């Protein structure tokens, strides 16, 4: 697909999350798309899984939610003095398993690594490439999905299993975190969450 045709298709994407999927795309074409997108369509997320290429344009709700989750999680990591490396929406890919993805947010915990320990995805529009299969091929330890609730998955062997407590952050109160994610006031939520954490730490 040439750049003009790609641009015509992407222009169909509106302000809410929209997904465009292409099938039969080679790894070399995927890498070429990454070069094209990086220069011409900043903010567009690309996912690749064994020949299927997905473009996702995040909308306002998507971006708002991912940032409040990131702000709250980083507040927790800072208050508890856990060493972390925020990698945002870095492109991670591995040719050997034909997988590539740009998380909404992701982190290495404890030390910097080639691939993140934790990836976070906000799901506003259903359908599209199964991102868990992509993360499985990259060996990402935990994946958190926000779908009006926080759903946690841990990689055990070659499969992800649902969990209720993070194995990477076992002392993180998930219910407390979720209560602040649902706040419509980002700044207030982060300030109040930090204060709650400090009270817990000092008690």
C-alpha positions in Angstrom: 0.0 0.0 0.0 1.4 3.4 -0.9 1.4 6.4 1.4 -1.4 8.2 -0.4 -3.7 5.2 -0.1 -2.8 4.8 3.5 -3.4 8.5 4.2 -6.9 8.2 2.5 -7.8 5.3 4.8 -6.5 7.0 8.0 -8.5 10.1 7.3 -11.6 8.1 7.9 -10.6 7.9 11.6 -12.6 10.3 13.8 -12.1 11.7 17.3 -13.1 8.5 19.0 -11.0 5.3 19.0 -11.1 3.9 15.5 -9.4 0.8 14.1 -8.1 0.0 10.6 -6.9 -3.6 9.9 -4.8 -4.8 7.0 -4.2 -8.5 6.4 -1.4 -10.2 4.5 1.3 -7.7 5.6 4.9 -8.9 5.6 7.3 -8.1 8.4 9.3 -5.9 6.0 6.1 -4.0 5.1 5.3 -3.6 8.8 8.7 -2.0 9.4 8.2 0.2 6.4 4.8 1.3 7.8 6.5 2.2 11.1 8.8 4.5 9.3 5.9 6.1 7.4 3.7 6.6 10.4 6.5 8.0 12.6 7.0 10.9 10.2 3.5 11.5 9.0 0.9 10.3 11.6 2.3 10.9 15.1 0.0 9.4 17.8 -1.3 6.5 15.6 -0.7 3.2 17.3 0.4 0.2 15.3 0.1 -3.5 16.2 1.4 -6.4 14.2 0.6 -10.1 14.7 1.7 -12.7 12.2 0.7 -10.8 9.0 -2.1 -8.7 10.5 -1.5 -5.0 10.8 -3.7 -2.8 12.9 -3.8 1.0 13.1 -5.6 2.5 16.0 -6.2 6.2 16.4 -6.9 7.0 20.1 -9.7 9.4 21.0 -10.0 11.9 23.8 -11.5 9.5 26.3 -8.8 6.9 25.6 -6.0 9.4 26.1 -7.5 10.9 29.3 -7.9 7.5 30.9 -4.4 6.2 30.0 -2.9 9.3 31.5 -4.7 9.2 34.8 -3.8 5.5 35.2 -0.1 6.4 34.4 -0.2 9.3 36.8 -1.6 7.2 39.6 0.6 4.3 39.1 3.7 6.5 39.0 2.5 8.2 42.2 2.4 4.8 43.8 5.9 3.8 42.6 7.3 7.1 43.8 5.7 7.1 47.2 6.8 3.5 47.8 10.3 4.1 46.4 10.1 1.3 43.8 12.6 1.8 41.0 10.8 2.0 37.6 11.5 2.9 34.0 8.5 4.5 32.2 8.6 3.7 28.5 5.3 5.1 27.4 4.2 4.0 23.9 7.6 2.8 22.7 7.4 0.4 19.8 8.4 -3.1 20.8 8.9 -5.7 18.2 10.4 -9.1 17.6 10.8 -10.5 14.1 11.3 -14.1 15.2 7.7 -14.3 16.5 6.3 -11.7 14.0 4.9 -9.5 16.7 5.1 -5.8 17.4 3.1 -3.3 19.5 3.0 0.2 21.0 1.4 0.0 24.5 -0.7 2.8 25.8 1.7 2.9 28.8 4.4 0.5 29.9 7.1 0.1 32.6 10.2 -1.9 33.5 10.2 -2.5 37.2 13.4 -2.8 39.2 15.8 -2.5 36.2 15.7 -1.5 32.6 15.1 -4.3 30.1 14.6 -4.9 26.4 10.9 -5.4 26.9 8.6 -4.0 29.6 7.5 -6.0 32.7 4.1 -4.3 32.7 2.0 -3.0 29.8 -1.2 -1.1 30.2 -4.0 -0.9 27.5 -7.1 1.2 27.6 -10.0 -0.5 25.6 -12.6 2.0 24.4 -13.4 0.3 21.0 -13.8 -3.5 20.9 -12.4 -5.7 18.2 -9.1 -5.8 16.5 -5.9 -7.7 17.0 -5.6 -9.8 20.2 -2.9 -7.8 22.0 -2.4 -10.5 24.6 -1.1 -12.8 21.9 1.4 -10.0 20.9 2.5 -9.5 24.4 2.9 -13.2 25.0 5.3 -13.4 22.1 7.3 -10.5 23.6 7.4 -12.1 27.0 5.7 -9.2 28.9 5.1 -10.4 32.5 1.9 -8.5 33.2 -0.7 -6.8 31.1 -3.4 -4.6 32.6 -6.6 -3.7 30.6 -8.9 -0.9 31.5 -12.5 -1.5 30.3 -14.4 0.5 32.9 -12.7 -1.8 35.4 -9.0 -2.9 35.7 -8.4 -6.4 34.5 -5.0 -7.9 35.3 -3.3 -10.8 33.5 0.0 -12.5 34.3 2.1 -14.6 31.9 2.4 -18.1 33.2 4.3 -20.3 30.8 2.9 -19.5 27.3 -0.5 -18.3 28.5 -1.9 -15.3 30.3 -4.1 -16.0 33.3 -6.4 -13.5 35.1 -5.1 -12.3 38.5 -6.6 -10.0 41.2 -3.3 -8.8 42.7 -0.3 -7.7 40.7 2.7 -10.0 41.1 5.0 -7.2 40.2 3.4 -4.9 42.7 1.9 -7.2 45.4 1.3 -4.4 47.9 -0.7 -2.2 45.5 -4.4 -2.0 46.5 -6.1 -2.5 43.2 -9.5 -1.5 44.5 -8.1 1.7 45.8 -6.4 2.4 42.6 -9.5 1.8 40.6 -11.5 4.2 42.8 -9.2 7.0 41.8 -9.0 6.0 38.1 -12.8 6.6 37.9 -12.4 10.2 39.1 -13.2 12.9 36.6 -10.7 15.3 38.2 -7.2 14.0 37.4 -5.3 16.4 39.7 -7.5 15.8 42.7 -7.4 12.1 42.2 -3.6 12.0 42.2 -3.2 14.4 45.2 -5.7 12.3 47.2 -4.2 9.0 46.2 -0.7 10.2 47.2 -2.1 11.4 50.6 -3.8 8.0 51.1 -0.5 6.2 50.3 1.4 8.4 52.7 -1.1 7.6 55.5 -0.7 3.9 54.8 3.1 4.1 54.7 3.3 6.0 58.0 0.8 3.9 59.9 
